[in-house]
Amino acid sequence: MTVQLDHRPGLGRLYAKAVASARSRRGDQLPETSVEMAEVAIDREQLASYAEVCGFRHSDVLPLTYPHVLAFPLAVTLMVDPSFPFPLPGLVHVANRITQQRPLRADERLTLRVRATDLRPHPRGRQFDMTIDATLAGESVWTEASTYLRRERTAHPPPRPSTSSSPSPSGGGQGGGPDPTAIWRVPRNIGRRYAAVSGDVNPIHLNPLAARLFGFRRAIAHGMWLKARCLAALEGRLPDALTATVEFKSPLLLPSTVAFSARVAEHGWTIAVSHAATGRPHLTGSVAGLSL
């Protein structure tokens, strides 16, 4: 079954619905429903604002992460549907993979389709993928898989991490390692700024009091803002057809100072972001060109 939308729903209303229906959600299967929206037009003013917040140059070529913003309301629409088994509040975004077959332009109208797939065990509960397929004239040009963790008690919980110092993937922290490529000071208001251009008004990114309800000491940055910021730092050095994969290792509290590392690898780049003082990893990942 495919639900066809003729406009993007407001995320504020969807988040309110997610909170109201959280206690009633039960189940062990993902819905077979997909949510689709055709001929999605690009708002150039919003695109320019997104580029500014994430660090991209202003251009009519879409940043690799921008279709995520277009499709995210469709994903939340599916996650607040009564058939969806897990409450949206408390889901943890643990990984994201985007593949682009070619650069996309702001004058092109994408058809976006979102599904929930591959429910599977995780050491801390269960995880699944929210997948997005963007097509032009029936041809897939951009795909995404965002992995979410539903935390649950398990029979074999993972071992507690060691408290001893270990090398930081991005360097520059207490663990030593190579020097970082850059030091970024992430401001307190980046959650609000990204919410304004993306529509993702999840309160854990906006309000420290709301963040504390979910166990965070302060508001946290959006994971997709952090991925976008990393790709913006490599702008002009990436191939047209590529896959960018990241894992979100720990929340980035706002404000923070972080170390960004980018290293040339065999098939592209490895990237990492860690806390500048402690070396605690926030993001690790890779960017690789496609063999077409």
VMD Tcl script that draws the C-alpha trace (Angstrom):
set ca {
  {0.00 0.00 0.00}
  {1.28 3.47 -0.93}
  {-0.04 6.66 0.65}
  {0.15 9.56 -1.80}
  {0.65 13.05 -0.35}
  {0.03 16.24 -2.31}
  {1.91 18.51 0.12}
  {4.56 18.16 2.81}
  {2.93 17.92 6.26}
  {4.09 20.16 9.07}
  {6.54 18.46 11.41}
  {5.30 20.37 14.46}
  {1.87 18.76 14.15}
  {3.42 15.35 13.49}
  {5.65 15.54 16.57}
  {2.62 16.47 18.69}
  {0.82 13.41 17.33}
  {3.87 11.26 18.06}
  {3.88 12.30 21.71}
  {0.12 11.82 22.09}
  {0.19 8.30 20.62}
  {3.45 7.07 22.16}
  {1.93 4.98 24.96}
  {-0.46 3.11 22.69}
  {2.15 1.73 20.28}
  {2.76 -2.00 20.28}
  {3.87 -4.56 17.74}
  {6.69 -6.60 16.29}
  {6.37 -5.84 12.59}
  {7.05 -2.80 10.46}
  {4.18 -1.66 8.25}
  {4.27 -2.56 4.57}
  {2.94 0.91 3.77}
  {5.06 3.44 1.91}
  {4.54 7.20 1.74}
  {5.10 8.98 -1.57}
  {5.05 12.53 -2.85}
  {5.51 13.34 -6.55}
  {6.95 16.35 -8.33}
  {8.46 17.97 -5.25}
  {9.50 21.54 -6.03}
  {12.59 23.14 -4.48}
  {12.16 26.42 -2.59}
  {15.34 28.29 -3.52}
  {15.18 30.60 -0.50}
  {14.96 27.61 1.83}
  {17.78 25.95 -0.09}
  {19.99 29.02 0.34}
  {19.21 29.17 4.06}
  {19.99 25.47 4.44}
  {23.31 25.93 2.65}
  {24.24 28.80 4.96}
  {23.40 26.92 8.18}
  {25.30 23.80 7.10}
  {28.30 25.53 5.54}
  {27.70 24.80 1.84}
  {28.24 27.32 -0.93}
  {25.12 28.87 -2.44}
  {24.38 26.95 -5.64}
  {21.57 25.57 -7.80}
  {23.13 22.13 -7.26}
  {21.58 20.45 -4.22}
  {23.85 19.51 -1.31}
  {24.02 15.73 -0.97}
  {21.99 15.85 2.26}
  {19.27 18.23 1.07}
  {16.80 15.61 -0.27}
  {16.71 14.25 3.29}
  {15.11 17.53 4.36}
  {12.52 17.24 1.59}
  {11.58 13.66 2.51}
  {11.86 13.74 6.30}
  {8.21 14.83 6.83}
  {7.15 11.78 4.82}
  {9.24 9.55 7.07}
  {7.68 11.04 10.20}
  {4.22 10.65 8.64}
  {4.89 6.92 8.43}
  {6.34 6.74 11.94}
  {3.24 8.34 13.52}
  {0.82 6.14 11.56}
  {-1.16 3.78 13.84}
  {0.42 0.79 12.08}
  {3.92 1.78 13.13}
  {4.98 -0.31 16.17}
  {7.42 2.01 17.97}
  {6.88 5.42 19.57}
  {8.88 8.12 17.82}
  {10.02 9.77 21.09}
  {13.06 7.85 22.27}
  {14.12 6.40 18.91}
  {17.87 6.94 18.41}
  {19.28 7.84 14.99}
  {22.44 5.71 14.90}
  {23.54 5.70 11.25}
  {22.84 7.23 7.85}
  {23.86 6.22 4.33}
  {23.20 8.33 1.22}
  {23.97 7.33 -2.37}
  {23.75 9.82 -5.22}
  {23.97 8.73 -8.86}
  {24.57 12.26 -10.16}
  {24.27 15.87 -8.96}
  {20.69 17.08 -8.55}
  {19.58 20.56 -9.58}
  {17.16 22.91 -7.88}
  {14.97 23.10 -11.01}
  {14.38 19.33 -11.02}
  {11.24 17.92 -9.40}
  {11.87 14.76 -7.46}
  {9.40 12.02 -6.61}
  {10.12 10.82 -3.07}
  {9.12 7.47 -1.59}
  {9.69 6.44 2.04}
  {9.48 2.97 3.60}
  {10.44 1.28 6.87}
  {12.52 -1.86 6.32}
  {14.77 -4.51 7.83}
  {13.72 -4.80 11.48}
  {16.59 -6.66 13.16}
  {18.20 -7.26 16.55}
  {20.67 -4.85 18.12}
  {22.72 -5.38 21.31}
  {20.63 -2.67 22.97}
  {17.25 -3.55 21.49}
  {16.03 -3.55 17.88}
  {16.92 -1.42 14.87}
  {15.38 -0.70 11.49}
  {15.96 1.45 8.42}
  {13.86 4.30 7.12}
  {14.63 4.28 3.40}
  {14.08 7.10 0.92}
  {14.17 6.72 -2.85}
  {14.25 9.86 -5.00}
  {13.41 9.36 -8.66}
  {13.30 11.48 -11.81}
  {11.19 10.19 -14.70}
  {11.12 6.81 -13.00}
  {14.90 6.60 -12.60}
  {16.39 6.33 -9.11}
  {18.93 9.14 -8.66}
  {19.32 9.38 -4.87}
  {18.70 6.94 -2.03}
  {19.04 7.07 1.75}
  {18.87 4.62 4.63}
  {18.59 6.09 8.12}
  {19.05 3.48 10.85}
  {17.09 3.96 14.08}
  {17.51 2.10 17.34}
  {14.59 1.18 19.55}
  {16.22 0.72 22.96}
  {14.93 -2.28 24.88}
  {16.15 -4.65 27.56}
  {17.93 -7.60 26.00}
  {19.03 -10.99 27.29}
  {22.65 -10.20 26.45}
  {23.33 -6.51 26.99}
  {26.56 -5.13 25.51}
  {29.57 -4.75 27.82}
  {30.05 -1.39 29.47}
  {32.64 0.74 27.66}
  {36.06 1.08 29.22}
  {36.75 4.30 31.07}
  {40.42 4.27 30.07}
  {41.63 6.71 27.44}
  {41.76 5.48 23.87}
  {42.91 7.14 20.67}
  {40.39 9.53 19.19}
  {39.35 8.84 15.59}
  {39.71 12.52 14.81}
  {42.71 13.27 16.98}
  {43.32 16.35 19.03}
  {41.84 14.91 22.23}
  {43.31 13.36 25.30}
  {43.87 10.09 23.46}
  {46.36 11.65 21.04}
  {46.43 10.57 17.40}
  {46.80 12.72 14.26}
  {46.06 16.40 14.38}
  {42.51 17.35 13.41}
  {41.76 18.94 10.05}
  {39.77 21.71 11.73}
  {38.34 22.81 15.05}
  {34.69 23.84 14.98}
  {32.90 25.82 17.65}
  {29.30 24.67 17.45}
  {27.04 27.43 18.82}
  {24.19 26.99 21.25}
  {21.60 28.08 18.66}
  {22.57 25.67 15.87}
  {19.67 23.37 16.79}
  {17.17 26.20 16.37}
  {18.82 27.42 13.17}
  {18.80 23.96 11.60}
  {15.21 23.39 12.72}
  {14.20 26.64 11.00}
  {15.59 25.51 7.62}
  {14.77 21.80 7.87}
  {11.46 21.85 9.72}
  {12.81 19.25 12.18}
  {11.49 20.80 15.39}
  {12.14 17.84 17.68}
  {12.39 19.61 21.07}
  {15.54 17.71 22.15}
  {17.39 19.94 19.67}
  {15.72 23.17 20.73}
  {15.13 23.20 24.46}
  {17.48 22.04 27.24}
  {14.53 21.22 29.51}
  {12.99 18.94 26.88}
  {16.40 17.40 26.24}
  {16.75 16.53 29.94}
  {13.51 14.55 29.79}
  {15.31 12.19 27.41}
  {18.52 12.00 29.43}
  {20.62 14.75 27.82}
  {22.29 17.41 29.94}
  {21.67 20.06 27.27}
  {20.01 20.34 23.88}
  {21.81 18.30 21.22}
  {22.66 19.02 17.59}
  {20.76 17.27 14.81}
  {22.76 14.32 13.51}
  {21.95 15.27 9.92}
  {23.26 18.79 10.51}
  {26.56 17.30 11.64}
  {26.76 15.03 8.59}
  {25.95 17.96 6.31}
  {28.60 20.09 8.00}
  {31.22 17.40 7.36}
  {30.29 17.12 3.68}
  {30.31 20.91 3.34}
  {33.91 20.89 4.58}
  {34.80 18.65 1.61}
  {32.78 20.60 -0.96}
  {34.53 20.76 -4.32}
  {36.63 17.66 -3.57}
  {33.95 14.98 -3.90}
  {32.90 13.03 -7.02}
  {29.50 13.57 -8.62}
  {28.39 9.98 -7.95}
  {29.12 8.86 -4.41}
  {28.03 7.16 -1.22}
  {28.43 8.90 2.14}
  {28.00 6.70 5.21}
  {28.19 7.81 8.84}
  {27.58 6.41 12.31}
  {26.44 8.71 15.08}
  {28.52 7.69 18.08}
  {27.38 10.05 20.83}
  {25.16 13.14 21.14}
  {26.74 16.52 20.39}
  {25.72 18.76 23.28}
  {25.16 22.44 22.52}
  {27.31 24.45 22.65}
  {30.48 22.43 22.04}
  {33.93 22.63 20.49}
  {34.71 19.66 18.25}
  {37.61 18.36 16.19}
  {36.87 17.47 12.56}
  {39.15 15.05 10.72}
  {39.16 14.21 7.00}
  {41.70 11.76 5.60}
  {42.18 10.58 2.02}
  {41.46 6.84 1.78}
  {41.79 4.26 -0.99}
  {38.35 4.92 -2.47}
  {37.60 8.40 -1.11}
  {37.66 9.91 2.35}
  {37.30 8.89 5.97}
  {35.74 11.49 8.25}
  {35.30 11.85 11.99}
  {34.13 14.37 14.55}
  {35.02 14.19 18.23}
  {34.91 16.38 21.31}
  {37.95 18.62 21.06}
  {38.98 18.30 24.72}
  {38.18 14.67 25.55}
  {38.34 12.92 22.17}
  {34.89 11.40 22.68}
  {33.65 10.45 19.19}
  {30.45 12.01 17.88}
  {30.57 10.80 14.25}
  {32.65 8.48 12.11}
  {32.18 7.73 8.46}
  {33.40 7.50 4.90}
  {32.73 9.05 1.50}
  {33.42 6.93 -1.56}
  {32.91 7.41 -5.29}
  {30.69 5.01 -7.23}
  {32.04 2.77 -9.96}
  {29.60 3.48 -12.77}
}
mol new
graphics top color blue
foreach p $ca { graphics top sphere $p radius 0.5 }
foreach p [lrange $ca 0 end-1] q [lrange $ca 1 end] { graphics top cylinder $p $q radius 0.2 }
display resetview
